[in-house]
Amino acid sequence: MKITLVRGDITEQHVDAVVNAANSSLLGGGGVDGAIHRRGGPEILEACRKLRASHYGGGLPTGQAVATPAGRLPARWVIHTVGPVYSAADDRSALLASCYRESLRTADELDVESIAFPAVSAGIYGWPVDDAARIALTTVAATPTKVEDARFVLFTEDAYGAFERALKSLGG
């Protein structure tokens, strides 16, 4: 798998699937979640409402992933995953790693070859961006998958820099 970094807007990526750093309600929110819902249009919200009415009445659990069509995004699928809120007192890094593994598992079920990831939990959920980058990149690099092109699309210069440092430390 080729792992690349992109400084930009995840909603503009021409890939098979974009990963949404969703909240557990699946009904939209701020940050990446809000941007994906706004740009993707009502089709994504409708698909999420159906998921809530069937399998995820209590919301999508942290660390898990589920897919919907991508609506008006230049992708085929949105893979929604709920990252953990950062806690200095409680190590939740396994849950953050699970977001990436479960997103790749879902991508494999959909025969996705290209995927765009945001920095899950590194925004409003408060995860320190250097640690979020390390967990994201090491997890994706170590997870067996059919995905050939994994992009990390970073909206801010700080996030891009953190991911660039983490990728270099992995030898990339």
C-alpha positions in Angstrom: 0.0 0.0 0.0 1.2 3.5 -0.8 0.7 6.0 2.0 0.7 9.7 1.1 0.0 13.0 2.8 -2.1 15.7 1.3 -2.6 19.2 2.7 -6.1 20.2 1.8 -9.8 19.5 2.1 -10.9 15.8 2.4 -14.2 16.6 0.7 -12.4 17.3 -2.6 -10.5 14.0 -2.8 -11.3 11.8 -5.8 -11.0 8.4 -4.1 -13.2 5.3 -3.7 -13.9 6.2 0.0 -13.4 9.0 2.4 -13.3 8.4 6.1 -15.5 10.6 8.2 -14.4 11.5 11.8 -18.0 11.2 12.8 -19.8 11.6 16.1 -21.6 8.6 17.5 -25.0 10.0 16.4 -24.0 9.7 12.7 -26.2 12.8 12.1 -23.5 15.4 11.3 -21.6 17.7 13.5 -18.6 20.1 13.3 -15.1 19.8 11.7 -14.6 16.9 9.2 -18.0 15.5 10.0 -19.9 18.7 9.2 -17.8 19.3 6.1 -18.6 15.8 4.7 -22.3 16.1 5.4 -22.5 19.6 3.9 -20.6 18.8 0.7 -22.1 15.3 0.4 -25.6 16.5 0.7 -28.8 15.0 2.1 -28.1 11.6 0.7 -25.5 10.9 3.4 -27.8 12.1 6.2 -30.6 10.0 4.9 -28.3 6.9 4.8 -27.1 7.7 8.3 -30.7 8.0 9.6 -31.5 4.6 8.2 -28.5 3.1 10.0 -29.7 4.7 13.2 -33.2 3.3 12.7 -31.8 -0.3 12.1 -28.4 -1.4 13.5 -27.2 1.7 15.4 -30.2 2.9 17.5 -27.8 4.0 20.2 -25.3 5.4 17.9 -22.1 4.1 16.4 -19.7 2.9 19.1 -16.3 4.5 19.4 -13.6 2.6 17.4 -16.1 1.1 15.0 -16.8 1.9 11.3 -19.8 1.8 9.0 -20.2 2.9 5.4 -22.8 4.9 3.5 -22.9 6.1 -0.1 -21.0 9.4 -0.6 -23.8 11.5 -2.0 -22.4 14.5 -3.9 -18.7 13.9 -2.8 -16.2 12.9 -5.5 -16.0 9.5 -3.9 -18.2 6.4 -3.9 -18.4 5.8 -0.2 -18.1 7.5 3.2 -16.7 5.3 5.9 -17.9 6.8 9.2 -15.8 6.1 12.3 -16.1 7.5 15.8 -12.8 8.5 17.4 -12.2 8.6 21.2 -12.1 11.8 23.1 -8.6 12.3 24.4 -7.9 11.7 28.1 -4.6 12.2 29.8 -5.8 9.9 32.7 -7.1 7.0 30.5 -5.2 5.5 27.6 -7.6 5.3 24.7 -5.0 4.7 22.0 -6.3 1.2 21.2 -9.7 2.8 20.4 -8.1 5.3 18.1 -6.1 2.6 16.4 -9.3 0.6 16.0 -10.9 3.5 14.0 -8.2 3.0 11.3 -8.3 -0.8 11.4 -12.1 -0.9 11.2 -12.2 1.7 8.4 -9.8 -0.5 6.4 -11.8 -3.6 7.1 -14.9 -1.8 5.9 -13.0 -0.6 2.8 -12.0 -4.2 2.0 -15.7 -5.3 2.3 -16.5 -2.6 -0.3 -13.5 -3.4 -2.6 -12.1 0.0 -2.1 -8.6 0.6 -3.7 -8.2 4.3 -2.7 -9.1 5.9 0.7 -8.7 9.3 2.2 -8.3 9.6 6.0 -8.6 12.7 8.2 -6.7 13.0 11.5 -9.3 11.2 13.6 -9.7 12.6 17.1 -7.0 15.3 16.6 -9.5 18.2 16.3 -12.3 18.9 18.7 -11.7 15.6 20.5 -8.4 17.0 21.7 -6.0 14.2 20.8 -2.4 15.6 20.7 -1.7 15.8 16.9 1.8 14.2 17.1 0.5 11.2 18.9 -2.6 11.0 16.7 -0.3 11.0 13.6 1.9 8.2 15.1 -1.1 6.0 15.9 -2.8 6.6 12.6 0.3 5.9 10.4 1.6 2.9 12.3 -1.9 1.3 12.4 -2.6 1.8 8.7 0.9 0.6 7.7 0.6 -2.5 9.8 -3.0 -3.5 8.9 -3.4 -6.1 6.2 -5.7 -4.7 3.5 -6.5 -4.7 -0.2 -6.4 -0.9 -0.3 -3.6 0.3 -2.6 -3.7 4.1 -2.0 -4.1 5.5 1.5 -4.1 9.2 1.8 -4.0 11.3 4.9 -5.7 14.6 4.1 -4.7 17.2 6.7 -6.5 20.5 6.8 -4.0 22.5 8.9 -0.3 23.1 8.5 0.2 21.8 12.1 -1.5 18.5 11.3 0.4 18.1 8.1 3.7 18.7 9.8 2.9 16.2 12.6 2.0 13.5 10.0 5.1 14.3 7.9 7.3 13.8 11.0 5.5 10.6 11.9 5.8 9.2 8.3 9.5 10.0 8.2 10.0 8.2 11.5 8.4 5.1 9.9 10.9 5.4 7.0 8.4 6.9 4.5 
